[in-house]
Amino acid sequence: MIDIRTVSSQDLPSIAGMHMRLFEGDYSTSLGYDFVKNYYYGILLDGRLGFGLMAYEGDSPAGFIFGAYDHEKIKRLKLLPQAMRTFLCLITRPRQNYPWLKLFFKAKRSFVSPFKAELVSLCVKNEFQGRGIGRLLIRAFKDRLRSMQIRGCWTKTYSPEAARLYESEGFLEKQGFDFIGRSYRFYVWENKNG
Ligand SMILES: CC(C)(COP(=O)(O)OP(=O)(O)OC[C@H]1O[C@@H](n2cnc3c(N)ncnc32)[C@H](O)[C@@H]1OP(=O)(O)O)[C@@H](O)C(=O)NCCC(=O)NCCS
């Protein structure tokens, strides 16, 4: 039986551990475990900035999904952590991360404005994959956005499995770009009842 709960600060070590294993090679993991725990996810636990949902089987964490709001008011609050994240990306691996960030912000600017949240990450532990948990997390995420009357969200992924899952959950592919041997795709989902 899978139970979906709102993430609390006690979940952060397990979330950062999963992130470091399952997103190996992504720019975010180059920032290190502590940064991922405290800034990539930790700041989103401030209810004004975002939220996280965690799937549990009994007491075992199985996966998580995180969202970041994108209201005008919130943008100002996020400015500092975002600037820190970008700065750390640039000093840790400048050659890889500078072109990546440039492409990322360019692609994002072209479609993100009408959408009000970012699906930051979705992750299910290997041993729990293929059992419908990823889909459950996306549905709970969409329910949360609907309950807050948020118009929709956007996300990106380089995983073909995740892309298929997003498409089957009504996300539309917007744009993509190739970077260091990986094809990143951007998706948007619109809350039709919002
Ligand atoms: C992508 C991910 C979240 C999917 O989670 P999951 O719990 O295994 O997915 P589900 O069991 O809910 O499967 C949903 C659908 O995805 C597809 N899918 C999931 N894993 C798959 C795999 N390994 N191979 C093929 N299809 C797969 C299936 O088509 C499935 O559809 P179905 O319900 O019609 O069978 C998980 O594989 C993961 O965490 N991967 C590593 C991190 C990642 O890439 N995250 C996404 C990018 S932000």
The ligand as a Tripos MOL2 file, in Angstrom:
@<TRIPOS>MOLECULE
LIG
   48    50     1     0     0
SMALL
NO_CHARGES

@<TRIPOS>ATOM
      1 C1         10.8100    7.9580  -14.4590 C.3       1 LIG1
      2 C2         10.3780    7.3710  -13.1210 C.3       1 LIG1
      3 C3         10.0040    8.4930  -12.1830 C.3       1 LIG1
      4 C4          9.1440    6.4790  -13.3650 C.3       1 LIG1
      5 O1          8.6480    6.0390  -12.1050 O.3       1 LIG1
      6 P1          7.9260    4.6320  -11.9530 P.3       1 LIG1
      7 O2          7.3050    4.5660  -10.6110 O.co2     1 LIG1
      8 O3          8.8410    3.5420  -12.3130 O.co2     1 LIG1
      9 O4          6.7940    4.7510  -13.0880 O.3       1 LIG1
     10 P2          5.4060    4.0160  -13.1010 P.3       1 LIG1
     11 O5          5.5290    2.6340  -12.5270 O.co2     1 LIG1
     12 O6          4.3610    4.9170  -12.5210 O.co2     1 LIG1
     13 O7          5.1590    3.8490  -14.6410 O.3       1 LIG1
     14 C5          4.4190    4.7680  -15.3730 C.3       1 LIG1
     15 C6          4.6500    4.5600  -16.8490 C.3       1 LIG1
     16 O8          6.0070    4.8840  -17.1580 O.3       1 LIG1
     17 C7          6.5450    3.9270  -18.0740 C.3       1 LIG1
     18 N1          7.7740    3.3900  -17.4970 N.ar      1 LIG1
     19 C8          8.2210    3.5580  -16.2550 C.ar      1 LIG1
     20 N2          9.4200    2.9880  -16.0920 N.ar      1 LIG1
     21 C9          9.7230    2.4110  -17.2590 C.ar      1 LIG1
     22 C10        10.8350    1.6790  -17.7380 C.ar      1 LIG1
     23 N3         11.8910    1.3850  -16.9730 N.pl3     1 LIG1
     24 N4         10.8050    1.2490  -19.0130 N.ar      1 LIG1
     25 C11         9.7500    1.5370  -19.7970 C.ar      1 LIG1
     26 N5          8.6890    2.2380  -19.4140 N.ar      1 LIG1
     27 C12         8.6680    2.6710  -18.1700 C.ar      1 LIG1
     28 C13         5.5270    2.8450  -18.2810 C.3       1 LIG1
     29 O9          5.0640    3.0770  -19.5940 O.3       1 LIG1
     30 C14         4.4200    3.1320  -17.3120 C.3       1 LIG1
     31 O10         3.2340    3.1250  -18.0140 O.3       1 LIG1
     32 P3          2.0600    2.0470  -17.6920 P.3       1 LIG1
     33 O11         1.4860    2.5110  -16.3860 O.co2     1 LIG1
     34 O12         1.1310    2.2220  -18.8300 O.co2     1 LIG1
     35 O13         2.7370    0.7140  -17.6110 O.co2     1 LIG1
     36 C15        11.5020    6.4860  -12.5060 C.3       1 LIG1
     37 O14        11.8980    5.5610  -13.4720 O.3       1 LIG1
     38 C16        12.7250    7.2750  -12.0410 C.2       1 LIG1
     39 O15        12.7450    7.7860  -10.9350 O.2       1 LIG1
     40 N6         13.7720    7.3420  -12.8780 N.am      1 LIG1
     41 C17        15.0380    7.9780  -12.5230 C.3       1 LIG1
     42 C18        14.9260    9.4750  -12.3070 C.3       1 LIG1
     43 C19        14.2690   10.1750  -13.4690 C.2       1 LIG1
     44 O16        14.6370   10.0000  -14.6060 O.2       1 LIG1
     45 N7         13.2700   11.0290  -13.1510 N.am      1 LIG1
     46 C20        12.4820   11.7610  -14.1210 C.3       1 LIG1
     47 C21        13.1260   12.9720  -14.6220 C.3       1 LIG1
     48 S1         12.8150   14.4830  -13.7360 S.3       1 LIG1
@<TRIPOS>BOND
     1     1     2 1
     2     2     3 1
     3     2     4 1
     4     2    36 1
     5     4     5 1
     6     5     6 1
     7     6     7 2
     8     6     8 1
     9     6     9 1
    10     9    10 1
    11    10    11 2
    12    10    12 1
    13    10    13 1
    14    13    14 1
    15    14    15 1
    16    15    16 1
    17    15    30 1
    18    16    17 1
    19    17    18 1
    20    17    28 1
    21    18    19 ar
    22    18    27 ar
    23    19    20 ar
    24    20    21 ar
    25    21    22 ar
    26    21    27 ar
    27    22    23 1
    28    22    24 ar
    29    24    25 ar
    30    25    26 ar
    31    26    27 ar
    32    28    29 1
    33    28    30 1
    34    30    31 1
    35    31    32 1
    36    32    33 2
    37    32    34 1
    38    32    35 1
    39    36    37 1
    40    36    38 1
    41    38    39 2
    42    38    40 1
    43    40    41 1
    44    41    42 1
    45    42    43 1
    46    43    44 2
    47    43    45 1
    48    45    46 1
    49    46    47 1
    50    47    48 1
@<TRIPOS>SUBSTRUCTURE
     1 LIG1         1 GROUP 0 **** ****
